[in-house]
Structures are given as structure tokens and as C-alpha cells.
């Protein structure tokens, strides 16, 4: 059973009710944990999904929280919710392990729908955020990566194309007639060859260098 952990400044009764709804609706183990306290998660085969509530956090504080989470739980996937309107979300979408961004006040139904997608291996990024991330990535990676594309195997390229369409590891395994373990190996090789550390960064590379129109499928509002 997957683990979802809601990380908040001061846990409240409303937070407890929310995690109960998430656990019931998504059939996951869900809890609430105070930010700043040591995070100990139960052992599980699949990476946990950490939901960081950024309500009231400054840009610097949010960056520090994300750094701490990556160090404390390097295999976890991270979603950032309730980002203050004055904080640009794009830099946080580019960070390692971040798979979801929810700017502004996030309604519970939107959050649950997003969590469901992320638990299936999807990215949950507003289109505007993905567009800005793509422009930043293109500026930081000028032409010259075409040779890199040639170094990818046929299966790695297909995996990258399916990732850009928002497919989960299980979906990719089914389409390629391989195991999920093999898919994870392809993704590991892709990250290494592309010099990226997250699915969102790999998708941005695919949009830039493969011209994939299907990348928008990985974007949700």
C-alpha cells in the first residue's frame, strides 16, 4: 500500500479529516506530520508521496523545506500545495523529486484528483508552469543535444515518449511488453544520459528535442 504524508506547519483537526478522506478515497496509508520534526516513514516497496503544504511559507523557507525532504527521504516523490501567489512556482517544479505543483489555495477535490494521478506516475503541473519550465530549460540547454538523442536506445526513446504522454511505469511496461523493473532501468538510463533528475525534466527535454506534442497530456490543472 502506498504512503501519502501531508506535511504542515501546525497539524489541525481539518488536516486530520483531510488525510482520512485521502486514505479512504485513494486506498493509501495517509498521515499528517509537522514540518521541522524528524520524518520517519514505514518501509515500502514504492516511493512515498509527500505533500508539502506551503501556506504562508516564503520562497526561501519553501526551498529549505524541499532540501530537507530530499535529504531525509531521497526516494520520495513530492507535491507542493498552496504556494503563495507572490511566489513563482516554476523553480520548484524543476527541483528533483517534485512531481506536482498546486499554486494558490488548493481545493480538496483538486488535491485528491492530483494525488490520484501522481500515484499512477503522472506529473501534475499547470500548463503555464510547464511552459515556463520548458523555456528556462531551453535557454539553459542550447542546440547540440541532437547527438545525445542518437545515443538513446529504441526502448529508451519509446519510454521517454510515453513518459511525455503522462504514462505511468505500469502503463509503459504494458505497452512495451516488459516488466516494471525493466521500465525503471530504462528511466534510470534516461536520467543518466540526459543529465536530469526528475520525470518533469526528462519530459521537458523530450518537448525541446523530440518536438513531442503529446507532452501536454502530462499536465493537469
C-alpha positions as CSV (number, residue, x, y, z in Angstrom):
1,X,0.0,0.0,0.0
2,X,1.3,3.4,-1.0
3,X,2.1,6.0,1.7
4,X,0.9,9.6,1.4
5,X,2.1,12.1,4.1
6,X,0.8,15.6,4.5
7,X,3.4,17.9,5.9
8,X,2.0,21.1,7.5
9,X,3.3,23.8,9.9
10,X,0.8,23.1,12.7
11,X,-1.5,20.0,12.2
12,X,-5.1,20.8,12.8
13,X,-8.4,18.9,13.0
14,X,-9.1,19.9,9.4
15,X,-5.8,18.2,8.4
16,X,-6.8,15.0,10.2
17,X,-10.1,15.0,8.4
18,X,-8.4,15.5,5.1
19,X,-6.0,12.7,5.5
20,X,-8.9,10.4,6.5
21,X,-10.6,11.3,3.2
22,X,-7.5,10.8,1.2
23,X,-6.9,7.4,2.8
24,X,-10.5,6.3,2.1
25,X,-10.7,7.7,-1.5
26,X,-7.3,6.6,-2.7
27,X,-6.8,3.4,-0.7
28,X,-3.5,4.6,0.7
29,X,-1.8,4.8,4.1
30,X,-2.1,8.5,4.9
31,X,-1.0,10.7,7.8
32,X,-0.2,14.2,8.8
33,X,3.2,15.3,10.1
34,X,4.5,18.6,11.5
35,X,7.1,20.4,9.4
36,X,10.5,20.6,11.0
37,X,10.2,17.4,13.0
38,X,12.2,14.3,12.0
39,X,10.3,12.3,9.4
40,X,10.2,8.6,9.7
41,X,8.3,6.6,7.1
42,X,7.3,2.9,7.2
43,X,9.3,0.7,4.8
44,X,7.5,0.2,1.5
45,X,8.3,-1.1,-2.0
46,X,7.0,2.0,-3.8
47,X,8.2,5.6,-3.0
48,X,6.0,7.6,-0.6
49,X,4.3,10.7,-1.8
50,X,5.0,13.7,0.4
51,X,2.5,16.6,0.2
52,X,4.2,19.8,1.4
53,X,1.7,22.5,2.5
54,X,3.4,25.8,1.6
55,X,0.8,28.0,3.2
56,X,2.4,31.2,4.5
57,X,6.0,30.0,3.6
58,X,8.4,32.4,2.0
59,X,10.4,31.4,-1.1
60,X,13.5,30.8,1.0
61,X,11.6,28.7,3.6
62,X,9.9,26.6,0.9
63,X,13.3,25.9,-0.8
64,X,14.8,24.9,2.6
65,X,11.9,22.5,3.3
66,X,12.3,20.8,-0.1
67,X,16.1,20.4,0.5
68,X,15.4,18.9,3.9
69,X,12.8,16.4,2.4
70,X,15.2,15.2,-0.3
71,X,17.9,14.6,2.2
72,X,15.5,12.9,4.7
73,X,13.7,10.8,2.1
74,X,15.7,10.7,-1.2
75,X,13.3,8.2,-2.9
76,X,10.1,10.1,-2.1
77,X,8.0,12.0,-4.6
78,X,7.0,15.5,-3.6
79,X,3.9,17.6,-4.3
80,X,3.8,21.3,-3.2
81,X,0.4,22.7,-2.5
82,X,-0.9,26.2,-1.5
83,X,2.0,28.1,-2.9
84,X,1.5,31.8,-2.1
85,X,0.5,34.0,-5.1
86,X,3.6,36.1,-4.8
87,X,6.0,33.1,-5.2
88,X,6.9,31.9,-8.7
89,X,6.2,28.1,-8.8
90,X,8.4,27.3,-11.8
91,X,11.8,27.0,-10.0
92,X,10.2,24.5,-7.6
93,X,8.7,22.4,-10.4
94,X,12.3,21.9,-11.7
95,X,13.6,20.6,-8.4
96,X,14.5,16.9,-8.1
97,X,11.7,14.6,-6.8
98,X,8.9,17.2,-7.3
99,X,6.0,15.7,-9.3
100,X,3.2,18.1,-8.5
101,X,2.7,21.8,-8.1
102,X,-0.5,23.5,-6.9
103,X,-0.3,27.3,-6.9
104,X,-2.7,29.3,-4.7
105,X,-5.3,27.8,-2.4
106,X,-5.9,24.2,-3.4
107,X,-9.4,22.8,-3.1
108,X,-9.5,19.4,-1.5
109,X,-11.2,17.8,-4.6
110,X,-8.4,19.2,-6.8
111,X,-5.8,17.8,-4.4
112,X,-7.3,14.4,-4.3
113,X,-7.6,14.2,-8.1
114,X,-4.0,15.3,-8.4
115,X,-2.8,12.8,-5.8
116,X,-4.6,10.0,-7.7
117,X,-2.7,11.0,-10.9
118,X,0.7,11.3,-9.2
119,X,0.2,7.9,-7.5
120,X,-0.2,6.5,-11.0
121,X,3.1,8.0,-12.0
122,X,1.8,11.2,-13.7
123,X,3.0,14.7,-13.3
124,X,0.6,17.3,-12.0
125,X,1.8,20.7,-13.3
126,X,-0.3,23.6,-14.5
127,X,0.2,24.3,-18.2
128,X,1.6,27.7,-17.5
129,X,4.2,26.2,-15.1
130,X,5.3,23.6,-17.6
131,X,5.6,26.2,-20.4
132,X,7.8,28.4,-18.2
133,X,9.9,25.4,-17.2
134,X,10.4,24.5,-20.8
135,X,11.5,28.0,-21.8
136,X,14.0,28.0,-18.9
137,X,15.3,24.6,-19.8
138,X,15.7,25.6,-23.5
139,X,17.7,28.7,-22.5
140,X,20.0,26.6,-20.3
141,X,20.4,23.8,-22.9
142,X,21.2,25.3,-26.3
143,X,21.2,23.3,-29.5
144,X,23.7,20.5,-29.6
145,X,21.7,17.8,-27.8
146,X,20.8,16.0,-31.1
147,X,23.8,13.7,-30.8
148,X,22.5,12.8,-27.3
149,X,19.2,11.7,-28.8
150,X,21.1,9.3,-31.1
151,X,22.8,7.7,-28.0
152,X,19.4,6.6,-26.6
153,X,18.3,3.1,-27.4
154,X,15.0,2.5,-29.2
155,X,13.3,1.3,-26.0
156,X,14.7,4.3,-24.1
157,X,13.3,6.7,-26.7
158,X,9.9,4.9,-26.6
159,X,9.9,5.1,-22.8
160,X,10.7,8.8,-23.0
161,X,7.8,9.4,-25.5
162,X,5.4,7.5,-23.2
163,X,6.6,9.4,-20.1
164,X,5.9,12.7,-22.1
165,X,2.3,11.5,-22.6
166,X,1.9,11.1,-18.8
167,X,2.0,7.3,-18.8
168,X,2.8,5.6,-15.5
169,X,5.5,2.9,-15.2
170,X,2.9,0.2,-15.3
171,X,1.3,1.7,-18.5
172,X,4.8,1.9,-20.1
173,X,5.5,-1.7,-19.1
174,X,2.3,-2.9,-20.7
175,X,2.9,-1.1,-23.9
176,X,6.5,-2.2,-24.3
177,X,5.7,-5.8,-23.1
178,X,8.3,-5.6,-20.3
179,X,8.3,-5.6,-16.6
180,X,8.1,-2.5,-14.4
181,X,11.6,-3.3,-13.3
182,X,12.8,-3.0,-16.9
183,X,11.0,0.3,-17.2
184,X,12.7,1.6,-14.1
185,X,16.0,0.6,-15.7
186,X,15.2,2.5,-18.9
187,X,14.2,5.6,-16.9
188,X,17.4,5.4,-14.8
189,X,19.4,5.2,-18.1
190,X,17.4,8.1,-19.5
191,X,18.1,10.3,-16.4
192,X,21.8,9.5,-16.6
193,X,22.1,10.2,-20.3
194,X,20.0,13.3,-20.4
195,X,21.6,14.7,-17.2
196,X,18.3,15.1,-15.4
197,X,17.0,14.0,-12.1
198,X,13.2,14.0,-12.4
199,X,10.4,13.0,-14.8
200,X,9.4,16.6,-15.4
201,X,12.9,17.5,-16.5
202,X,13.0,14.4,-18.8
203,X,9.6,15.5,-20.3
204,X,10.9,19.0,-20.9
205,X,13.9,17.5,-22.7
206,X,11.6,15.5,-24.9
207,X,9.4,18.5,-25.7
208,X,12.5,20.5,-26.7
209,X,14.5,17.9,-28.6
210,X,11.9,15.5,-29.9
211,X,9.1,18.0,-30.6
212,X,6.5,15.9,-28.9
213,X,3.0,17.4,-28.9
214,X,1.8,14.8,-26.5
215,X,3.8,16.3,-23.6
216,X,0.7,18.3,-22.7
217,X,-1.0,15.1,-21.6
218,X,1.2,15.1,-18.5
219,X,-0.2,18.5,-17.5
220,X,-3.2,18.8,-15.2
221,X,-5.0,21.7,-13.6
